[in-house]
Amino acid sequence: MIAVVHSATLSGTTGRPVVVEVHIAPGLPGFTIVGLPDAAVRESRDRVRAALLSSGFAWPQHRVTVNLAPSALRKAGSGLDLAVAVGVLVAQQRVPAAAVEATAFVGELGLDGSVRHVPGVIALADAALMGRLVVPEADAAEAAAVRPGRTFGVSALRTLVDVLCGRAPWPPARRIIVRDAADGGGPRARSEVTPALGACDLAEVKGQRVGRRAVEVAAAGGHHLLMVGPPGSGKTMLAQRVAGLLPRLTRTAAVEVTRVHSAAGLAPPVPGLFWDPPFRAPHHGASAVSLIGGGTWSMRPGEISLATNGVLFLDELGEFPANVLDALRQPLEEGVVRVSRARGSVTFPARFLLVAAMNPCPCGDGGAAGACRCTPVARARYVRRLSGPLLDRFDLVVPLRRTDPDELLSAERGECTSAVAARVAAARAVAARRGVSCNAALPARQLDQVAPLVDGAAALLAAAVRAGRVSGRGLARVRRVARTLADLAGLERLEEHHVAEALALRAGREVLETATV
């Protein structure tokens, strides 16, 4: 007897449909799984057998062969357990074959017959092309975000068999109705879901007028930001507040963010989708694989993919290994990262806002006259970890100084996050009318149309290029920043002072370059 059951497996952040074929034939009892299974899939034979026995079903005393098609696709994870168990029951004629024809099954089985959570269920739901999808009860809300009305959650194998045999009704289909600005339902309030850094308010940052301006421009235009300053100058405080300035995600972006986090085994703060821009802050000891992504059998998304549509904060940038930092160069340009291994390759999304902070030197006091304890060689070695090509990809490189004591002790609070976020949202809305999510995504060919230069502005840029302060890539980046400055001011025309401020917001490059002399 041969049974055919549909399921899916995860490859990176993409689901791939899998057909589970179960064949039971006379012969010595045995259980074989073929079709390039990984260790977790091979171990399913023990989980499935124990789950069936615990649920009150007899195990066939025959030769059981399970084929996972297509055979050339590597299968990873425990999400195929439920489909294999159902296939065995169909092959034993304990479940009607007609009951599973238009249904896909995804889930891990416990030894007691329970159906447990699997990572990447939102991608698996996309890949399962059948009309009905059965997933673990814990994952039903997430899967329903892409398969509303056709997703059914179950908590036990016995319950599922009763439903398939007609002894019990199907549980209510899961539906998640979420309307946002892009769907015509109006923007969702931030208070509906509390982000991880929701308590961080920009008003808590004392002084640092230039730093506050820089994070506003970075959030409004999606411009990568590097802050250079001594310890205690407020670099980390400013960076932690950038995510709170970004608008809430559209439905398309929320699905993408949830897909990546689900593949990494990270659940949303509430059932359903991630609606707040993610904020990731890996330690400077992170390896290249943990930052970029990869693995052996199961390709796991790295920190840059987990930060997609959000913020990647690299604190103590000068302490990261040079090879790890240089691995960021291609994702910063293309918005994706391609991870290739001998056993296969995957493409992860990597469209993030990079915010970084570093000290001017190893001791941290390089900005104070006469206070630095580092040798010139140590300072040069510290700064050289940032290669020229990587440094050129930062649109804003801002030097910060320690805040004046009078400002620190003042009871006066600065502008709050909500006020700045309103300007950021307005600037991003202007960019959306140009066909891009933010000005940093403007193609170079469009700059002459949306960011034309007046004579004075052109002269400023020409002088900066001749002096070697701006490269060809940097020239386009300065114009995009100037366009964002004009949008924040509500101006259609790009003025000379916008270009001048955009150049000033890159002044930190010169501070770093002089450290290597």
Secondary structure, DSSP 8 states (H G I E B T S, - for coil): -EEEEEEEEEETTEEEEEEEEEEEESSS-EEEEESSB-HHHHTHHHHHHHHHHHTT----SSEEEEEEESTTS-B-SSTTHHHHHHHHHHHTTSS-GGGGTTEEE--EE-TTSBEE--TTHHHHHHH--SSEEEEEGGGHHHHHTTSTTSEEEESBHHHHHHHHTTSS-----B------GGGTS----GGGS--TTTT--GGG--S-HHHHHHHHHHHHHT--EEEE--TTSSHHHHHHTHHHHS----HHHHHHHHHHHHHTT---SSSS---S--EE---TT--HHHHHEE-SSS-EE-HHHHTTTSEEEESSGGGS-HHHHHTTHHHHHHSEEEEEETTEEEEEE---EEEEEE-SSTTS-TTSTTT----HHHHHHHHTTS-HHHHHT-SEEEE-----HHHHH-------HHHHHHHHHHHHHHHHHTTSSSGGG--GGGHHHHS---HHHHHHHHHHHHTTSS-HHHHHHHHHHHHHHHHHTT-SS--HHHHHHHHHTTTHHHHHHHHT-
